[in-house]
Amino acid sequence: MNNTSYKDPCGFVFEFEGEIFRQVNLCAKEDYDFLMESGLYKKLVQNNLLVSHEEVSLKKEKDPEVYKFIKPQQLKYITYPYEWSFSALKDAAVLTLKIQKMALAHKMTLKDASAYNIQFVNGRPVFIDTLSFERYKKDTPWSAYGQFCRHFLAPLALMSYTDISLNKLLISNIDGIPLETAQKLLPFNAKLNFGIFTHIVMHAMSQKAYENTGEAKVKNAKMGLFELEALIDSLISTVKALKFPKIFTQWGNYYKNTNYSEESFKEKKEIISHFINKVEPKSLCDLGSNRGDMSRIASDRDIETLAFDIDPVAVEDNYLYMKENKEKYILPLLQDFNNPSPAIGFMNAERKDFCSRFKCDMVMALALIHHLAISNNLPFENIANFFASLGEYLIIEFVPKTDSKVQYLLSTREDIFKDYNIETFESVFSAFWEIQEKVHIKNSQRVLYLMRRR
């Protein structure tokens, strides 16, 4: 059983012979059959809103509770909401609400509105939990309303009104940001927004009021279909109205302040293109991708590319560019390599850590080494080992101490980095990597390497 789905008694995800399957238990039989026969499944799949699946027979010991085995579309990478840009989380929220509206039109409803039920496939969000659908019962409220607000609306509101980095609260709150916490962190002007006041402030107050009154009133609450549809429409309007905040970050305008000449920048792209053509990877992880200029050297060749960066403005711009141009082979993601996404949940096993989820044929680390080694005091050995855990090939740019960007980092601290030089870099990295090519970038002090893991 997969540790991400053991909480649902009606089915779970599991791995068998290297592939991912989902078990549908007998208690989900009627809801599953209704989903497949109502036309909802077909419509969702045709519109690329839900992953497709096929029903299969497996040569494994069969649980007496099992109804069917299904094999969903296989996804290579799993990402989490605290790694998504603001607009990616917003698109995932709108998708969830859109699916709920379509479900109601087919006399079904979503019993789960978890952000973890969404993944990004071919540049767009897709729902992945087939067992989240159940038949709609007349006059019943949306049971997943609170979960939607915790997983989507609360982090989006906090990112928009308080601090763009507050989606990271989802790491310490695996079932979403508590609404009471969110309403305390939101500024006064946010609470003047009718949707936020209704779905976060009033919602939190309502939850507080029912804490000591027992569950009977909540269970007996009624909501007609018209009211339910109005609730979903209100949530859609509230989410769509939230805007990315007007902020300036150090790396958001990186390419406007680069110390590359136009000629050097062009040659850098040509060298990277040559390295990629030589290896012909099927997947690439770009660590420190900024807005994805270099990432697209790979993704434009239909190479599956994960573009990671720590800067929320850069990742947001990268995502919006991907979306506008309908790119299928690049996915911009937030990541701090000095403190990458940890394993979280019960026994640290519900959500996997960064290193266990992202393995690529090729790793690219451009203008990153000095930030890891100097800004964060990481030894070359640790950095080389980290890169080796992610991929077989490495494109890396060495930025010498005389470079203006390194001098900027050293301007506010003592230079204790006696081993930060190209000779030590090559010596230490050679214990983990075989240097296949080394190219000096014209009119620059920087050097590009193509390496292969030993």
C-alpha positions as CSV (number, residue, x, y, z in Angstrom):
1,M,0.0,0.0,0.0
2,N,1.2,3.5,-0.8
3,N,1.7,5.6,2.3
4,T,-0.1,8.5,0.6
5,S,-3.5,6.8,0.3
6,Y,-3.9,4.5,3.3
7,K,-6.5,6.7,4.9
8,D,-9.2,5.9,2.4
9,P,-11.0,2.6,3.4
10,C,-12.5,2.3,-0.1
11,G,-9.2,1.9,-2.0
12,F,-5.6,2.7,-2.1
13,V,-2.6,3.2,-4.4
14,F,0.1,0.5,-4.6
15,E,3.2,-0.4,-6.6
16,F,3.4,-3.8,-8.3
17,E,6.2,-5.0,-10.6
18,G,7.5,-1.4,-10.9
19,E,4.2,0.2,-11.9
20,I,1.5,2.1,-10.0
21,F,-2.0,0.7,-9.5
22,R,-5.1,1.6,-7.5
23,Q,-7.2,-1.0,-5.6
24,V,-11.0,-0.3,-5.6
25,N,-12.6,-1.9,-2.7
26,L,-16.2,-3.3,-2.5
27,C,-17.3,-0.3,-0.4
28,A,-16.6,1.9,-3.4
29,K,-18.3,-0.3,-6.0
30,E,-21.5,1.7,-6.4
31,D,-19.7,5.1,-6.6
32,Y,-17.0,3.8,-9.0
33,D,-19.6,2.2,-11.3
34,F,-21.7,5.4,-11.3
35,L,-18.6,7.4,-12.2
36,M,-17.9,5.2,-15.1
37,E,-21.5,4.8,-16.3
38,S,-22.7,8.4,-15.8
39,G,-20.4,9.9,-18.5
40,L,-18.5,12.0,-16.0
41,Y,-15.3,9.9,-16.2
42,K,-15.4,10.1,-20.0
43,K,-16.0,13.8,-20.1
44,L,-13.2,14.5,-17.6
45,V,-10.7,12.4,-19.4
46,Q,-11.6,13.8,-22.8
47,N,-11.0,17.3,-21.4
48,N,-7.7,16.4,-19.8
49,L,-9.0,17.1,-16.4
50,L,-8.6,13.6,-14.9
51,V,-5.9,11.0,-15.5
52,S,-7.2,8.0,-17.5
53,H,-7.0,4.5,-16.3
54,E,-7.6,0.9,-17.5
55,E,-9.1,-1.9,-15.5
56,V,-6.6,-4.8,-15.2
57,S,-6.2,-8.3,-13.7
58,L,-3.1,-8.8,-11.6
59,K,-1.4,-12.0,-10.6
60,K,-1.2,-11.2,-6.9
61,E,-2.9,-12.3,-3.7
62,K,-6.3,-10.8,-3.8
63,D,-7.9,-9.1,-0.8
64,P,-11.4,-10.3,-0.2
65,E,-12.5,-6.7,0.0
66,V,-11.2,-5.8,-3.5
67,Y,-13.7,-5.0,-6.3
68,K,-11.3,-4.0,-9.1
69,F,-7.7,-3.1,-9.9
70,I,-7.2,-0.1,-12.1
71,K,-3.9,1.1,-13.7
72,P,-3.9,4.9,-14.0
73,Q,-1.8,6.9,-16.4
74,Q,1.8,6.5,-15.1
75,L,3.4,9.8,-13.9
76,K,7.1,10.0,-13.7
77,Y,7.3,12.9,-11.2
78,I,5.1,13.8,-8.2
79,T,5.2,17.4,-7.0
80,Y,3.6,19.0,-4.0
81,P,1.7,22.3,-3.5
82,Y,4.4,23.9,-1.5
83,E,6.7,23.5,-4.6
84,W,4.2,25.2,-6.9
85,S,4.2,28.8,-7.9
86,F,1.3,31.1,-6.9
87,S,-0.4,30.7,-10.3
88,A,0.1,27.0,-10.4
89,L,-1.6,26.6,-7.0
90,K,-4.3,28.9,-8.2
91,D,-4.9,26.9,-11.4
92,A,-5.0,23.7,-9.3
93,A,-7.7,25.3,-7.1
94,V,-9.8,26.4,-10.1
95,L,-9.5,22.9,-11.6
96,T,-10.8,21.3,-8.4
97,L,-13.8,23.6,-8.3
98,K,-14.4,23.1,-12.0
99,I,-14.4,19.3,-11.5
100,Q,-16.8,19.7,-8.5
101,K,-19.3,21.6,-10.8
102,M,-19.1,19.0,-13.5
103,A,-19.5,16.3,-10.9
104,L,-22.7,17.9,-9.6
105,A,-24.0,18.1,-13.1
106,H,-23.6,14.3,-13.3
107,K,-25.2,13.8,-9.8
108,M,-21.8,13.2,-8.2
109,T,-19.6,15.2,-5.8
110,L,-16.0,15.3,-4.7
111,K,-15.5,13.9,-1.2
112,D,-11.9,15.1,-1.2
113,A,-10.5,18.4,-2.2
114,S,-6.9,17.9,-1.3
115,A,-4.2,19.8,-3.2
116,Y,-2.3,16.5,-3.3
117,N,-5.0,15.1,-5.7
118,I,-3.6,17.4,-8.4
119,Q,-0.5,16.9,-10.5
120,F,0.9,18.8,-13.5
121,V,1.0,16.9,-16.7
122,N,2.1,18.4,-20.1
123,G,2.1,21.9,-18.5
124,R,-1.4,21.8,-17.0
125,P,-3.0,20.6,-13.7
126,V,-4.8,17.2,-13.8
127,F,-6.8,15.5,-11.1
128,I,-5.4,12.1,-10.2
129,D,-7.7,10.5,-7.5
130,T,-10.4,8.4,-9.2
131,L,-11.9,7.4,-5.8
132,S,-12.6,11.0,-4.7
133,F,-15.9,10.9,-6.5
134,E,-19.1,9.7,-4.8
135,R,-22.8,10.0,-5.6
136,Y,-24.4,13.3,-4.6
137,K,-27.0,13.0,-1.8
138,K,-29.8,15.5,-1.9
139,D,-29.6,18.5,0.4
140,T,-26.1,17.6,1.7
141,P,-23.4,20.3,2.1
142,W,-20.0,19.8,0.3
143,S,-18.1,17.6,2.7
144,A,-14.8,18.8,1.2
145,Y,-15.5,22.5,1.6
146,G,-13.2,22.9,4.7
147,Q,-10.5,20.9,3.1
148,F,-10.6,23.0,-0.1
149,C,-10.3,26.2,2.0
150,R,-7.3,24.8,4.0
151,H,-5.5,23.4,1.0
152,F,-6.1,26.1,-1.6
153,L,-7.8,29.3,-0.5
154,A,-5.9,29.9,2.8
155,P,-2.4,29.5,1.2
156,L,-3.4,31.6,-1.8
157,A,-4.8,34.4,0.3
158,L,-1.7,34.4,2.5
159,M,0.6,34.4,-0.5
160,S,-1.4,37.3,-2.1
161,Y,-1.9,39.5,1.0
162,T,0.7,38.6,3.5
163,D,3.9,37.0,2.2
164,I,4.5,35.0,-1.1
165,S,6.5,32.4,0.8
166,L,3.7,31.3,3.1
167,N,2.7,28.4,1.0
168,K,5.6,26.8,2.9
169,L,3.2,26.5,5.8
170,L,1.8,23.5,4.0
171,I,4.9,21.6,4.9
172,S,4.1,21.8,8.6
173,N,0.4,21.5,8.0
174,I,-0.1,18.4,5.9
175,D,-3.9,18.7,5.9
176,G,-3.8,22.4,4.9
177,I,-3.4,25.7,6.8
178,P,-5.9,25.9,9.6
179,L,-8.4,28.7,8.9
180,E,-8.0,30.1,12.4
181,T,-4.3,30.5,11.7
182,A,-4.9,32.0,8.3
183,Q,-7.3,34.6,9.5
184,K,-4.9,35.7,12.2
185,L,-2.1,36.1,9.6
186,L,-4.2,38.0,7.1
187,P,-4.1,41.8,7.2
188,F,-7.2,43.8,7.8
189,N,-7.6,44.8,4.1
190,A,-7.7,41.2,3.1
191,K,-10.7,40.6,5.4
192,L,-12.6,43.4,3.5
193,N,-12.6,41.0,0.5
194,F,-16.1,39.4,0.7
195,G,-14.9,36.0,-0.4
196,I,-12.1,35.8,2.0
197,F,-14.3,37.2,4.8
198,T,-16.9,34.5,4.0
199,H,-14.7,31.5,3.3
200,I,-11.9,32.1,5.8
201,V,-12.9,34.5,8.6
202,M,-16.5,33.5,9.0
203,H,-15.7,29.8,8.2
204,A,-13.0,29.9,11.0
205,M,-15.5,31.5,13.4
206,S,-18.1,28.9,12.5
207,Q,-15.7,26.0,13.2
208,K,-14.7,27.6,16.5
209,A,-18.4,27.9,17.5
210,Y,-19.1,24.2,16.8
211,E,-15.9,22.9,18.6
212,N,-17.8,22.2,21.8
213,T,-21.3,21.6,20.6
214,G,-20.8,18.0,19.3
215,E,-21.1,16.8,15.8
216,A,-24.9,16.4,15.5
217,K,-25.6,19.9,14.2
218,V,-22.9,19.6,11.6
219,K,-24.0,16.2,10.5
220,N,-27.6,17.3,10.2
221,A,-26.8,20.5,8.3
222,K,-28.6,20.8,5.0
223,M,-27.8,22.6,1.8
224,G,-29.8,22.5,-1.4
225,L,-28.3,22.0,-4.8
226,F,-28.8,25.6,-5.8
227,E,-27.0,26.8,-2.6
228,L,-24.2,24.3,-3.2
229,E,-23.6,25.5,-6.7
230,A,-23.7,29.1,-5.5
231,L,-21.0,28.2,-2.9
232,I,-18.8,26.7,-5.6
233,D,-19.3,29.8,-7.8
234,S,-18.4,32.0,-4.9
235,L,-15.2,30.1,-4.3
236,I,-14.2,30.3,-8.0
237,S,-14.7,34.0,-8.0
238,T,-12.7,34.5,-4.8
239,V,-9.8,32.3,-6.1
240,K,-9.7,34.0,-9.5
241,A,-9.6,37.5,-8.0
242,L,-6.5,36.8,-5.9
243,K,-3.4,38.4,-7.5
244,F,0.3,37.7,-7.3
245,P,1.7,40.5,-5.0
246,K,3.9,43.3,-6.4
247,I,7.2,42.4,-4.9
248,F,10.9,42.7,-5.9
249,T,13.3,39.8,-5.3
250,Q,17.1,39.6,-5.7
251,W,16.9,37.1,-8.5
252,G,13.7,38.1,-10.2
253,N,15.6,40.4,-12.6
254,Y,18.7,38.2,-12.8
255,Y,19.1,38.4,-16.5
256,K,18.9,42.2,-16.5
257,N,21.8,42.4,-14.2
258,T,24.0,39.6,-15.5
259,N,27.7,40.2,-16.1
260,Y,27.6,38.3,-19.4
261,S,28.1,40.1,-22.7
262,E,25.6,39.3,-25.4
263,E,28.2,37.3,-27.2
264,S,29.1,35.3,-24.1
265,F,25.5,34.6,-23.3
266,K,24.9,33.3,-26.8
267,E,28.0,31.1,-26.6
268,K,26.9,29.8,-23.2
269,K,23.7,28.6,-24.8
270,E,25.6,27.0,-27.7
271,I,27.9,25.1,-25.4
272,I,24.9,23.8,-23.3
273,S,23.1,22.9,-26.5
274,H,26.2,20.9,-27.6
275,F,26.4,19.1,-24.3
276,I,22.7,18.2,-24.4
277,N,22.9,17.0,-28.0
278,K,25.9,14.8,-27.1
279,V,24.1,13.0,-24.2
280,E,20.6,13.1,-25.6
281,P,18.9,12.8,-22.2
282,K,15.2,12.0,-21.9
283,S,14.8,14.1,-18.7
284,L,16.7,17.0,-17.2
285,C,16.6,18.8,-13.8
286,D,17.7,22.4,-14.0
287,L,18.8,23.5,-10.5
288,G,18.6,27.2,-10.2
289,S,16.7,27.8,-13.5
290,N,15.6,31.4,-12.8
291,R,13.0,32.1,-15.6
292,G,14.0,29.0,-17.6
293,D,16.0,30.5,-20.5
294,M,18.6,27.7,-20.3
295,S,16.0,25.1,-19.3
296,R,14.2,25.6,-22.6
297,I,17.3,24.5,-24.5
298,A,16.2,21.0,-23.3
299,S,12.5,21.4,-23.2
300,D,12.4,22.8,-26.7
301,R,13.9,19.4,-27.8
302,D,10.9,17.6,-26.1
303,I,13.1,16.6,-23.2
304,E,11.1,16.4,-20.0
305,T,12.5,19.3,-17.9
306,L,12.0,20.3,-14.3
307,A,13.0,23.9,-13.8
308,F,13.8,24.5,-10.1
309,D,14.5,27.9,-8.5
310,I,14.3,29.4,-5.0
311,D,13.0,32.8,-6.3
312,P,9.1,33.0,-6.3
313,V,9.1,35.8,-8.9
314,A,11.3,33.9,-11.3
315,V,9.3,30.7,-10.9
316,E,6.0,32.6,-11.3
317,D,7.2,34.2,-14.5
318,N,8.5,30.9,-15.8
319,Y,5.1,29.2,-15.1
320,L,3.1,32.0,-16.7
321,Y,5.4,31.8,-19.8
322,M,5.0,28.0,-19.9
323,K,1.2,28.4,-19.7
324,E,0.9,31.2,-22.2
325,N,2.9,29.3,-24.8
326,K,1.3,25.9,-24.0
327,E,4.6,24.3,-23.4
328,K,4.4,20.6,-22.5
329,Y,7.9,19.6,-21.6
330,I,8.9,22.1,-18.8
331,L,7.6,22.4,-15.3
332,P,8.8,25.4,-13.1
333,L,9.0,24.5,-9.4
334,L,10.0,26.2,-6.2
335,Q,13.0,24.7,-4.4
336,D,15.7,25.7,-1.9
337,F,18.6,23.4,-2.4
338,N,20.1,24.3,1.0
339,N,16.8,23.1,2.6
340,P,15.0,20.9,0.0
341,S,11.5,19.6,0.6
342,P,11.5,17.1,3.4
343,A,9.7,13.8,3.9
344,I,6.6,14.7,6.0
345,G,3.5,13.0,7.4
346,F,3.0,10.0,9.6
347,M,6.5,8.4,10.1
348,N,7.8,10.9,7.5
349,A,6.3,8.6,4.9
350,E,3.1,10.3,3.5
351,R,5.0,12.8,1.3
352,K,8.4,11.9,0.0
353,D,11.5,14.1,0.2
354,F,13.0,16.0,-2.8
355,C,15.9,13.7,-3.5
356,S,13.8,10.5,-3.6
357,R,11.2,12.0,-6.1
358,F,13.4,13.7,-8.6
359,K,15.8,11.5,-10.6
360,C,16.8,12.8,-14.1
361,D,19.1,11.6,-16.8
362,M,20.9,14.9,-16.7
363,V,21.3,17.6,-14.0
364,M,22.2,21.2,-14.9
365,A,23.6,23.6,-12.3
366,L,24.4,26.9,-13.9
367,A,25.7,29.9,-11.7
368,L,24.8,27.8,-8.6
369,I,28.1,26.5,-7.2
370,H,29.1,29.8,-5.6
371,H,25.7,30.2,-3.8
372,L,26.0,26.7,-2.4
373,A,29.7,26.9,-1.5
374,I,30.0,30.5,-0.4
375,S,26.6,31.7,0.7
376,N,25.9,28.5,2.6
377,N,29.4,27.1,3.4
378,L,28.8,23.8,1.7
379,P,31.9,21.8,0.9
380,F,32.5,20.8,-2.7
381,E,32.3,17.2,-1.7
382,N,28.7,17.6,-0.3
383,I,27.6,19.4,-3.5
384,A,29.1,16.8,-5.8
385,N,27.5,14.0,-3.9
386,F,24.1,15.8,-3.9
387,F,24.2,16.3,-7.7
388,A,25.3,12.6,-8.1
389,S,22.2,11.5,-6.2
390,L,20.0,13.1,-8.8
391,G,21.3,12.1,-12.2
392,E,23.9,10.4,-14.4
393,Y,25.1,13.4,-16.3
394,L,25.9,16.9,-15.1
395,I,26.3,20.2,-16.8
396,I,27.9,22.6,-14.3
397,E,29.2,26.1,-14.5
398,F,32.2,27.1,-12.3
399,V,32.2,30.7,-11.2
400,P,35.6,31.8,-10.0
401,K,36.2,34.0,-6.9
402,T,37.3,36.9,-9.2
403,D,33.8,36.9,-10.8
404,S,31.7,40.0,-9.9
405,K,28.8,37.8,-8.6
406,V,31.2,36.0,-6.2
407,Q,32.7,39.3,-5.1
408,Y,29.2,40.6,-4.3
409,L,28.7,37.6,-2.1
410,L,32.0,38.2,-0.3
411,S,31.4,41.9,0.1
412,T,29.5,41.5,3.4
413,R,31.5,38.6,4.9
414,E,35.0,37.5,5.6
415,D,36.6,35.4,2.9
416,I,37.2,32.1,4.7
417,F,36.9,30.0,1.5
418,K,40.6,29.2,0.8
419,D,39.6,26.0,-1.1
420,Y,37.2,27.8,-3.4
421,N,39.2,27.6,-6.7
422,I,38.9,25.7,-9.9
423,E,41.8,23.3,-9.1
424,T,40.1,22.1,-5.9
425,F,36.7,22.1,-7.5
426,E,37.9,19.7,-10.3
427,S,39.8,17.5,-7.8
428,V,36.9,17.0,-5.5
429,F,34.3,16.6,-8.2
430,S,36.5,14.0,-10.0
431,A,35.9,11.6,-7.1
432,F,32.2,11.6,-8.0
433,W,32.2,12.6,-11.6
434,E,34.3,11.9,-14.7
435,I,34.9,15.2,-16.6
436,Q,34.1,14.6,-20.2
437,E,34.4,18.2,-21.6
438,K,35.6,21.5,-20.2
439,V,34.9,24.8,-22.1
440,H,35.8,28.3,-21.2
441,I,33.1,30.8,-22.0
442,K,34.5,33.6,-24.2
443,N,34.8,37.1,-22.6
444,S,34.0,35.5,-19.3
445,Q,36.0,34.0,-16.4
446,R,33.5,31.2,-16.1
447,V,33.9,27.6,-17.2
448,L,31.3,25.0,-18.3
449,Y,31.8,21.3,-17.7
450,L,30.0,18.1,-19.0
451,M,30.5,15.3,-16.4
452,R,29.3,11.7,-16.1
453,R,28.7,10.1,-12.7
454,R,31.3,7.5,-11.7
